[in-house]
Amino acid sequence: MAARKATRSRSTDRPYAAPLSPEVKWYLKSRGIELHAWQKPLWRTTDPRDAEGAYFDPERVDKVIDTLRHLRHTQGKWAGHPLRPDPWQIAYIIAPVFGWVRRNADGRVVRIIRSVWIEVPRKNGKTTIASGLGLYLAFADGEHGAQVIAAAGSKEQAWNAYRPAQLIAENSPDFKAAGIQSMKKEIVRPIDQSFFKAVGSIGDLLQGTNPSGYIVDEMHVHRDSTVIDALESGTGAREQPLGLIITTADDGKMHSPYSQHRDRVEKLCKGVFHNDSEYAVIFAAPKTADPFKETTWMRANPGYGVSPTKEFMRAEADKAKDSPLNLARFLRLNLNVRTKQTTKYISMRAWQANERDIDENALRGKPCYGGLDLASVSDLSALCWLFPDGDRFQAIWRFWTPEENLRALDLRTNVAASAWAADGWLSTTPGNVQDYDFIRAAINHDAEAFDIRSLGYDPYNSSQLVNDLVADGINMVKVRQGYLTLSPPLKQIQRLVLAGMKGQAGIAHQHPVMDWCMDNLAVTMDPAENVKPDKAKSGDKIDGVAALVNAMSEAMADAESSKRSAYEGHGLLIA
C-alpha cells in the first residue's frame, strides 16, 4: 500500500525530486564531499539501484573526477587551475551517471544509464562540465576508437560548443602528453582515432559515424531533432554509449524538441513511467517563488556564491525589475523557469481561454468574412472564416500543404503535423508544390454552405487563384500588409481574446494548427505604436494568424461601412 501511495503522489502536477540514494550519500561522505542544504534539484529521477544486477562502483566515479582534474580552466580567475567538479555536480551528475553499473550479456561491466538530461540556469558551469565530460568520454572512458559528438543547432553554435573543449584540451599538459591533439575542427588521438568534434547539421554527420557518446548543449535552440535523432540511433553498436543533454529552460514553445524531451523527463520524475537507462536532474526555482529573494536565487542555482555570484544575481534581478522583457529573461536564464515572454502580443493562456467546440453545421447560411494567406509553392497555406456572433466571433480555419512538405513540418513540430493530417486538421495536396485547385475547390465548397461577404488576401502573394475565385463569384478584397491596414484588426483580435478570458466578447475557436501558429506569433511596431505580424521574427509559421488578421480586417471594414450607410440613410433632420 505504501508503494501505491508514493506512485500516486508523484503523478500530481507538482515537481518531484528523488532523494540521493544511500550509495551516493555514502560516496560523498567517504570522499569528504559536502553539499549545502539548499543545493537540491527541483526535479530528479531515481537512481537505477533497483535495476537487475545493479551495483554502485565508486572507483568509476573517482576515475571521472580524476580525469577532469587533469584538465585546466581557460578563462577568468580560474584560468590555469585544475577543473575540479563542484560537490553538486558530483552528487547529482557524475556519481549517479557513472557510478551505477552492471554486467552485460558478455560479462563486461557497463554503465546502466545511457541517456541524461541536465537542466540548470546559466553561469553554473554548464558549458565547462559539458566540455569536460565530452573529453572524458572521448579519451578516458576505455572505449577504443571513441567518437564523441557535440550536437549543435547551427554551424555557429557548433563552433561555440567545440571551442571551450578545444581550449581546455590545448591547455592541459597531461592531455598533450597522452598524444591527444587539438585540431581546428576536432580533438583527436591518432593512435586509435578517437575524437571529439561538434556538428551543426545533419549534413555534418558523416555516413558511418558510430558515436560512443554525444553532448547536446542548449537544447532549446534546436529547431528540429534530426541531428539528435541520428546520434541516438547511431549508438547501437557501442557497449555503453552515453548521451548528455545539458541545457537551460526554453520559453514554453509548443511542439519543439526541447518541450518533447522536457515533458518526458517530468513524467519520468513523477513516476508516470520508468526506464533504468534514463536519468534527469533539473535545478530551477519553483514558479510560485519570489524571483527577487536571495533564497530563490539559491534554490535555482546550485553553484550560487561561486558561479553565479551574489553580485551577479543582484544585478540581473535589478534589470528584471525595470521591464517585463527583462523579467522574462531573468526567470528563464537565471532561475530556469519555463515562461513565455511577458511581452508576447497574445499569450497562449489568453488564446486557449477562448477555445470552444465549433459546430460548422450550425454556421450554415450565416454571414462570414474570410482571410486567405497563400504560402510559397511548397509551404503552408491558410484560410480563416470569421462569423459574427453578437459581440464576439466564431472562427474556423482550413490549412493546406504539399504532401512532400509534411516531413519538413513534422521536423518543426515533432511529428504533430502528421497527426494533424491524420485527424483532418491539415489537408495535403499531391506532389511537392501547392496545388491551388484544391484550395479553390474548398473555398467554393464553403461558399455553398456559408454567406461569404468578402475574402481578404495579401496582394503581394496573389496568383491565378485570386482571378479564378473572382470568376467563381467570390468577393475578393486586397488587404495591404502595412502597419496602417494590419494594426487595427490585430489590435482588435488582441482585445477580443483578452475579453474572452473574462467570459465577455471573444473569438471562439478550436484548431491545433492555429494554436501552433499563434504560439509562434511575434509582432513588430512602428514609432506610432502600430503593430503587424512579423514573419521574420516569429518562431515558425504564422500563416493561420495572417489569415485571421485578413479576415478581421474585412469584418471591421464591413462594420464601418454599415455604420456610415446607416448614418447617411437618415439624411438631414429638421425640427
C-alpha positions in Angstrom: 0.0 0.0 0.0 2.8 2.4 0.8 4.3 1.9 -2.7 1.0 2.8 -4.3 0.7 6.0 -2.3 4.2 7.0 -3.4 3.3 6.4 -7.0 0.1 8.5 -6.7 1.9 11.4 -5.1 4.3 11.6 -8.0 1.6 11.7 -10.6 0.5 15.2 -9.5 1.5 18.4 -11.3 4.0 19.2 -8.5 7.7 18.8 -9.2 9.3 15.7 -7.8 13.0 15.2 -7.0 14.1 11.8 -5.8 16.5 12.0 -2.9 20.1 10.9 -3.2 20.5 7.1 -2.9 22.2 5.7 0.2 25.1 4.6 -2.1 25.7 8.1 -3.4 25.4 9.6 0.1 28.0 7.1 1.3 30.3 8.0 -1.5 30.1 11.7 -0.8 30.7 11.2 2.9 33.6 8.8 2.3 35.3 11.3 0.0 34.7 14.3 2.3 32.3 16.0 -0.2 29.8 18.2 1.5 26.6 19.6 0.0 24.7 22.7 1.2 21.1 22.1 2.3 19.8 24.4 -0.4 21.7 22.6 -3.2 18.7 20.4 -4.1 17.1 20.0 -7.6 13.5 20.8 -8.3 13.2 17.6 -10.4 15.2 14.4 -10.4 14.7 10.8 -11.4 15.6 7.9 -9.1 18.9 6.2 -9.3 18.8 2.8 -11.1 19.6 0.9 -7.9 16.7 -1.4 -8.4 17.7 -2.4 -12.0 18.6 -6.1 -12.5 22.2 -6.7 -11.5 22.8 -3.0 -10.5 25.6 -2.0 -8.1 27.5 1.2 -7.4 31.1 1.3 -8.3 32.9 4.2 -6.5 36.1 3.7 -8.5 34.4 4.6 -11.7 33.3 7.9 -10.2 36.8 8.5 -8.9 38.1 8.0 -12.4 35.9 10.6 -13.9 36.8 13.2 -11.2 40.5 12.4 -11.5 40.4 12.8 -15.3 38.6 16.2 -15.0 41.2 17.4 -12.6 43.9 16.8 -15.3 42.1 19.4 -17.4 42.6 23.1 -17.0 40.2 26.1 -16.8 40.9 28.6 -19.6 39.0 31.7 -18.6 38.6 34.1 -15.7 40.2 33.9 -12.3 40.3 30.1 -12.5 42.4 30.1 -15.7 45.2 27.5 -15.4 43.7 25.8 -12.4 42.6 22.2 -12.5 39.0 21.6 -13.4 37.6 20.4 -10.1 33.9 19.4 -10.2 31.7 21.2 -7.7 30.1 19.0 -5.0 26.6 19.3 -6.5 28.0 18.2 -9.9 29.5 15.1 -8.3 26.4 14.3 -6.3 23.7 14.9 -8.9 25.6 14.2 -12.2 28.8 12.3 -12.0 28.1 9.8 -9.3 24.6 8.7 -10.4 25.5 8.6 -14.1 28.9 7.0 -14.0 28.7 5.0 -10.7 25.7 2.7 -11.4 26.8 -0.3 -13.4 26.0 -4.0 -14.1 27.4 -6.8 -16.2 26.1 -7.1 -19.8 25.4 -10.3 -21.7 29.1 -10.7 -22.4 30.0 -10.4 -18.7 31.6 -7.0 -19.1 30.8 -4.2 -16.6 28.9 -1.3 -18.3 27.0 1.8 -17.2 23.3 1.4 -16.7 22.4 5.0 -17.6 22.6 5.8 -21.3 20.6 9.0 -21.6 21.0 12.0 -19.4 19.0 15.3 -19.1 20.7 18.1 -17.1 19.0 21.4 -16.8 20.5 24.3 -14.8 20.5 28.1 -15.1 23.3 30.0 -16.8 26.6 30.7 -15.1 26.6 27.4 -13.2 29.5 25.9 -15.1 27.2 24.1 -17.6 29.5 24.6 -20.6 32.6 23.6 -18.7 31.2 20.4 -17.3 29.8 19.5 -20.7 33.2 20.0 -22.3 35.0 18.1 -19.6 32.6 15.1 -19.7 32.8 15.1 -23.5 36.6 14.9 -23.4 36.4 12.1 -20.7 34.0 10.0 -23.0 36.3 10.5 -25.9 39.7 9.8 -24.3 39.4 8.2 -20.9 36.2 6.0 -20.9 38.1 2.9 -22.1 36.3 2.9 -25.5 38.6 2.1 -28.3 38.0 4.3 -31.3 35.6 6.5 -29.3 33.6 9.0 -31.3 32.0 11.8 -29.2 29.9 14.4 -30.9 28.8 17.8 -29.6 25.4 18.3 -31.3 24.6 22.0 -32.0 21.6 23.7 -33.5 23.6 25.6 -36.2 27.1 25.8 -37.6 27.8 28.9 -35.4 26.6 27.1 -32.3 28.7 24.1 -33.3 31.8 26.3 -33.1 30.6 27.7 -29.7 30.2 24.1 -28.4 33.6 23.0 -29.7 35.7 26.0 -28.8 35.6 25.6 -25.0 36.6 21.9 -25.2 39.3 22.8 -27.6 40.7 25.4 -25.3 40.6 23.0 -22.3 42.4 20.3 -24.2 45.1 22.7 -25.6 45.8 24.0 -22.1 46.0 20.6 -20.4 49.6 19.2 -20.3 48.5 15.7 -19.4 46.3 15.5 -22.5 49.2 16.6 -24.7 51.4 14.0 -23.1 48.9 11.3 -23.9 49.1 12.2 -27.6 45.8 14.0 -27.8 45.9 16.6 -30.5 43.7 19.7 -30.7 42.9 20.4 -34.3 40.9 23.2 -36.0 37.7 21.1 -36.2 38.2 18.1 -33.9 40.3 16.9 -31.0 41.8 13.5 -31.9 44.0 10.7 -30.5 45.8 9.4 -33.6 46.8 6.1 -32.1 43.2 4.8 -32.1 41.4 7.6 -34.0 39.3 8.5 -31.0 37.9 12.0 -31.5 35.7 14.8 -30.1 34.0 17.2 -32.5 31.0 19.4 -33.0 28.3 19.2 -35.7 25.6 21.7 -36.6 23.5 20.0 -39.2 22.6 16.5 -40.4 24.9 17.0 -43.3 27.9 17.4 -41.0 27.3 13.8 -39.7 29.4 11.5 -41.9 27.9 8.3 -43.2 29.2 5.5 -41.0 29.6 7.7 -37.9 29.5 5.4 -34.9 29.2 7.6 -31.9 30.0 6.3 -28.4 28.8 9.5 -26.8 27.2 12.8 -27.6 26.7 16.1 -25.8 23.8 18.5 -26.6 24.4 22.0 -25.2 21.3 24.3 -25.1 18.6 22.0 -26.3 16.1 24.9 -26.5 17.9 26.4 -29.6 17.4 23.3 -31.7 14.5 23.9 -34.2 14.3 20.2 -35.1 15.6 16.9 -33.8 17.3 15.5 -36.9 20.9 15.6 -35.6 19.9 14.3 -32.1 17.8 11.5 -33.6 20.6 10.5 -35.8 23.1 10.4 -32.9 20.7 8.4 -30.7 20.1 5.8 -33.4 23.8 5.6 -34.2 24.9 4.5 -30.8 23.5 1.0 -31.1 26.8 -0.8 -31.8 28.5 0.6 -28.6 28.5 -1.3 -25.3 27.9 1.7 -23.0 27.0 4.7 -25.1 26.1 7.9 -23.3 24.2 10.9 -24.5 24.1 14.0 -22.3 21.7 17.0 -22.9 22.8 19.9 -20.8 20.6 22.9 -21.2 18.6 25.8 -19.7 14.9 26.2 -20.0 13.1 27.3 -23.1 10.3 29.9 -23.4 7.5 27.4 -23.3 7.2 26.9 -27.1 4.8 24.1 -28.2 6.0 21.1 -30.3 9.7 21.9 -30.0 12.4 19.3 -29.5 13.0 20.8 -26.1 9.4 20.5 -25.0 9.1 17.0 -26.2 12.1 15.9 -24.1 11.2 18.0 -21.1 7.7 16.6 -21.0 9.1 13.1 -21.0 11.6 14.0 -18.3 8.9 15.3 -16.0 6.9 12.1 -16.4 10.0 10.1 -15.6 10.5 12.1 -12.4 6.8 11.8 -11.4 6.9 8.0 -11.9 4.3 8.0 -14.7 6.7 5.6 -16.4 10.1 4.2 -15.6 13.3 3.5 -17.6 16.5 2.5 -15.8 18.7 3.8 -18.6 17.4 7.4 -18.5 18.4 9.9 -15.8 17.4 13.5 -15.4 18.1 16.4 -12.9 16.6 19.9 -13.1 17.7 22.8 -11.0 15.1 25.6 -11.0 13.1 28.0 -8.9 9.5 27.0 -8.2 7.1 29.0 -10.3 5.5 30.5 -7.2 8.7 31.6 -5.6 9.5 35.4 -5.3 12.2 35.9 -8.1 13.8 38.8 -6.2 14.6 36.9 -3.0 18.1 35.6 -2.4 16.6 32.3 -1.2 15.0 31.8 -4.6 18.4 32.5 -6.3 20.0 29.9 -4.2 17.2 27.4 -4.8 17.6 27.7 -8.5 21.4 27.9 -8.7 23.4 25.1 -7.1 26.7 27.0 -7.8 25.4 30.1 -6.1 28.1 32.1 -4.3 30.9 30.9 -6.6 29.2 31.0 -10.0 26.9 32.8 -10.3 28.0 35.2 -7.6 25.6 37.1 -5.4 26.6 40.4 -7.0 25.8 39.0 -10.5 22.4 37.8 -9.4 21.5 41.0 -7.7 22.5 43.0 -10.9 20.4 40.7 -13.1 17.4 40.9 -10.7 17.6 44.7 -10.7 17.4 44.7 -14.5 14.4 42.4 -14.3 12.6 45.0 -12.2 12.8 47.5 -15.0 10.8 45.8 -17.7 8.6 42.8 -18.4 11.1 41.7 -21.1 14.0 41.6 -18.7 11.9 39.8 -16.1 11.0 37.0 -18.6 14.7 36.8 -19.5 15.7 36.6 -15.8 13.2 34.0 -15.0 14.3 31.7 -17.8 18.0 32.2 -17.9 18.9 32.9 -14.3 16.1 30.9 -12.5 15.5 28.3 -15.1 11.7 28.9 -15.1 9.9 27.9 -18.3 7.9 31.0 -19.1 6.6 32.8 -22.2 7.9 36.3 -22.8 5.5 38.6 -20.9 5.7 40.9 -23.9 4.2 38.3 -26.2 1.4 40.1 -28.0 -1.2 37.4 -27.5 -0.4 34.9 -24.8 -1.3 31.2 -25.3 -3.1 31.3 -21.9 -5.4 34.0 -23.2 -5.8 32.3 -26.6 -6.6 28.9 -25.1 -9.2 30.5 -22.8 -11.2 31.3 -25.9 -11.3 27.7 -27.0 -14.8 26.3 -27.7 -16.3 23.5 -29.7 -17.3 24.8 -33.1 -20.2 23.2 -34.9 -19.8 24.0 -38.6 -23.3 22.7 -39.4 -24.8 25.3 -37.1 -22.9 28.0 -39.1 -24.6 27.1 -42.4 -26.2 30.1 -44.1 -24.6 32.6 -41.7 -22.6 35.6 -42.8 -18.9 35.4 -42.6 -15.7 37.2 -43.6 -12.7 35.4 -44.9 -8.9 35.8 -44.8 -6.5 33.9 -47.1 -2.8 33.6 -46.7 -1.2 31.8 -49.7 2.2 30.3 -49.0 5.1 29.9 -51.3 4.7 27.0 -53.7 5.9 24.4 -51.2 4.8 25.5 -47.8 1.7 26.1 -45.6 -1.4 28.0 -46.8 -4.2 29.1 -44.5 -7.9 30.2 -44.8 -9.9 31.7 -42.0 -13.7 32.3 -41.8 -14.9 34.7 -39.1 -18.6 34.5 -38.2 -20.0 37.5 -36.2 -21.9 36.3 -33.1 -23.3 39.3 -31.2 -20.3 40.9 -29.6 -18.0 38.0 -30.3 -16.9 35.9 -33.3 -16.6 32.2 -34.1 -13.6 31.2 -36.2 -12.8 28.2 -38.3 -9.7 27.5 -40.4 -8.5 25.4 -43.4 -4.8 24.6 -43.8 -3.0 23.0 -46.8 0.5 21.8 -47.5 2.0 19.7 -50.3 2.3 16.1 -49.2 6.0 16.1 -49.7 6.3 19.0 -47.3 4.7 17.1 -44.5 8.1 15.6 -43.4 9.6 19.1 -43.1 6.6 20.2 -41.0 7.0 17.1 -38.8 10.6 18.0 -38.1 9.4 21.5 -37.0 6.5 20.2 -34.9 7.9 16.9 -33.5 5.6 14.8 -35.7 2.5 16.8 -34.7 1.9 17.7 -38.4 1.3 14.1 -39.4 -1.2 13.8 -36.5 -2.9 16.9 -37.7 -3.1 15.5 -41.2 -4.4 12.1 -40.0 -7.1 13.9 -37.9 -8.2 16.1 -40.7 -6.9 19.4 -39.4 -4.3 19.7 -42.2 -5.0 18.9 -45.8 -2.2 17.6 -48.0 -2.1 18.2 -51.8 -0.3 15.9 -54.2 3.3 16.4 -55.0 5.9 18.9 -53.8 4.2 22.2 -54.7 0.9 23.7 -53.5 -2.0 22.7 -55.7 -4.2 25.8 -55.7 -7.0 23.9 -57.4 -7.6 22.1 -54.1 -7.8 25.5 -52.3 -10.2 26.9 -54.9 -12.5 23.8 -54.6 -12.5 24.1 -50.8 -13.4 27.8 -50.9 -16.2 27.2 -53.4 -17.5 24.3 -51.3 -17.6 26.7 -48.3 -19.3 29.3 -50.4 -22.2 26.9 -50.9 -22.5 26.5 -47.1 -21.8 30.0 -45.7 -22.9 33.5 -46.6 -19.4 34.8 -47.6 -19.5 38.6 -47.6 -15.8 39.1 -48.6 -12.5 37.3 -48.7 -9.4 39.3 -47.9 -6.0 38.4 -49.3 -2.4 39.6 -49.4 -2.0 41.2 -52.9 1.8 40.6 -52.8 1.4 36.9 -52.9 -1.7 36.8 -55.1 -1.8 34.4 -58.0 -4.1 33.0 -60.7 -6.1 31.5 -57.8 -7.4 35.0 -57.0 -8.5 35.6 -60.5 -10.2 32.2 -60.6 -12.1 32.9 -57.4 -13.3 36.2 -58.7 -14.6 34.4 -61.7 -16.3 32.0 -59.3 -18.2 34.9 -57.8 -16.2 35.3 -54.6 -15.8 38.9 -53.4 -12.0 39.1 -53.3 -10.6 42.1 -51.5 -6.9 43.2 -51.3 -5.6 43.6 -47.8 -2.5 45.7 -47.8 0.1 44.3 -45.4 1.4 47.6 -44.0 1.0 48.9 -40.4 -1.9 51.2 -41.2 -4.0 48.3 -42.6 -3.0 45.5 -40.3 -2.7 47.3 -36.9 -6.5 47.9 -36.3 -7.5 44.2 -36.9 -4.6 42.8 -35.0 -5.3 45.1 -32.0 -9.0 44.1 -32.2 -8.0 40.5 -32.1 -5.9 41.1 -29.0 -8.8 43.0 -27.4 -11.3 40.3 -28.1 -9.1 37.5 -27.0 -8.4 39.2 -23.7 -12.1 39.9 -23.2 -12.7 36.2 -23.9 -10.7 35.3 -20.9 -13.3 37.1 -18.8 -16.2 35.4 -20.5 -17.1 38.5 -22.4 -16.6 39.2 -26.1 -14.1 36.8 -27.6 -13.0 34.7 -30.6 -14.3 31.1 -30.2 -12.1 28.6 -31.9 -10.7 25.1 -31.8 -7.9 24.2 -34.2 -4.5 22.7 -33.2 -2.6 24.0 -36.3 -3.8 27.5 -35.5 -2.7 27.1 -31.9 0.8 26.3 -33.2 0.7 29.4 -35.4 -0.5 31.6 -32.6 2.2 30.3 -30.3 4.8 31.3 -33.0 3.5 34.8 -33.4 5.8 37.8 -33.0 4.8 41.4 -33.9 6.7 44.4 -35.0 5.8 48.0 -34.0 6.4 51.4 -35.7 7.1 54.7 -33.9 3.3 55.4 -33.8 2.7 52.1 -31.9 1.0 50.5 -34.9 1.6 46.7 -35.0 1.6 44.0 -37.5 2.6 40.3 -37.5 6.4 39.8 -38.2 7.1 36.6 -40.0 10.8 37.1 -39.8 10.9 37.3 -36.0 8.2 34.7 -35.4 9.3 31.3 -34.0 7.9 29.5 -37.0 4.9 29.6 -39.3 2.1 32.1 -38.5 0.0 31.6 -41.7 -3.1 30.9 -39.6 -2.7 34.3 -37.8 -2.2 36.1 -41.0 -5.4 34.6 -42.4 -7.2 35.6 -39.2 -5.9 39.2 -39.4 -7.0 39.5 -43.0 -10.5 38.2 -42.1 -10.8 40.6 -39.2 -9.8 43.4 -41.5 -12.7 42.6 -43.7 -15.1 42.2 -40.8 -14.2 45.6 -39.4 -14.3 47.3 -42.8 -17.9 45.9 -43.4 -19.0 47.0 -39.9 -17.6 50.5 -40.5 -19.3 50.6 -43.9 -22.6 49.6 -42.3 -22.3 52.4 -39.7 -21.7 55.0 -42.4 -24.6 53.8 -44.5 -26.9 53.9 -41.5 -25.8 57.5 -40.8 -26.2 58.6 -44.4 -29.6 57.0 -44.7 -31.0 59.3 -42.0 -30.4 62.4 -44.1 -30.7 65.8 -42.6 -33.4 66.0 -39.9 -35.1 69.4 -39.4 -37.3 70.0 -36.4 
